[in-house]
Amino acid sequence: MAGIYIHLPFCSSFCLYCDFYSEIDGRARRRRYLNALKFEISEKVDFFEGVLPDTIYMGGGTPSLLDTEEISELSDTLRNRFNITSLREFTLEANPDDITPKKLEGWLRAGIDRLSIGVQSFCDDHLVWMRRRHPSAQAINAFKMAREAGFNNISLDLIFGFEGLSSEQWEYNIEQLTALYPEHVSCYQMSVESGSELASLVDSGSYHEPSQEICATQYSVLQHMLEKAGYRQYEISNFALPGRESIHNSSYWERMPYLGLGASAHSFDGEGCRCWNIADINSYVEAIEGNYYDKIRSEEILSDDDKFNEQIMLGLRKVTGLSLSSLESSRLAKIKPALDYLTSTGDILYEKGIIRIPAGRLFVSDGIMQQLFL
């Protein structure tokens, strides 16, 4: 497997909690950015060696803001530059308020076969507080429009773990989501990220994060309600109907190569090199227009210990766990005392050469993994 990620960092407005790199949309700047993206695509045609990209993911920002002609333009450029005849999944992130029958038709023509729709909540007061641009009714209608247009692979996002979310409201959100019956569900705990508006509210004392006990309870409710509705958890934050897991995102956890294109996008060669583009649209565009590609990228060459730690971290994010045979033996020996201890406490399950974190401990998985790092 190998994937291509395209970052489209434009938004109409910023959500309260967001720290992903994006800027307010402007048509003239968007045009320059898309032209620069096409140049970067051409410059990176030799990135993949011995593998063929089989997934494309357009994320942001808000990719659904773009005109369908612009999405098609990028899609055509990718198809002309890369051998993607074996493409298995083409995802576009979309906001409910951008979804129209005309756009849906254009996305399908461009080859997009999977939508990831940011719903976040079905409670209108929470959506207003989050600075989301859509009410819950619009999200439901957007999903139904996508179904009617022919999309049969849709993921919906929800957020939990924020002040003011009652247990009744959280259960209501999950019930509303499962009633729509998307193929895939992603759920994230709201975090306070530096530079976000939410961080400013924390600093001023206007917002208080709920306790980890409350968040853990909401996560457990999510697990049980989705399981009852027929979804299988396959990663800490991701659930899917059987066989409908995200192929693109799964490649990240399997340490497969992926190419990131655009400002702030990250890439991985599948071995030991991770690189990323500068998180600034103007600097990105100007460097590409001036043919100074070295000025937009930074890279890190992973040490053997780094690779080992990544295998632990990414492998244990998956519900299926990690095969110990995939780990380098001398380094595995170094963590054996910690692994034996975590197995004795029930934080790690060991079965037939596989280690995994049980479902009931996934909420505290970060702390468990860190005890196994070199």
Secondary structure, DSSP 8 states (H G I E B T S, - for coil): --EEEEEE-EESS--TT--SS-EE--HHHHHHHHHHHHHHHHHTTT--SS----EEEEEES-GGGS-HHHHHHHHHHHHHHS--TT--EEEEEE-GGG--HHHHHHHHHTT--EEEEEEE-S-HHHHHHTT-SS-HHHHHHHHHHHHHHT---EEEEEEE--TT--HHHHHHHHHHHHHH--SEEEEEE----TTSHHHHHHHHTS-----HHHHHHHHHHHHHHHHHTT-EEEETTEEESTT---HHHHHHHTT--EEEESTT-EEE-SSSEEEEE-S-HHHHHHHHHTT-GGGTEEEEE--HHHHHHHHHHHHHHBTT-EEGGGS-HHHHHHHHHHHHHHHHHTSSEEETTEEE--GGGGGGHHHHHHTT--
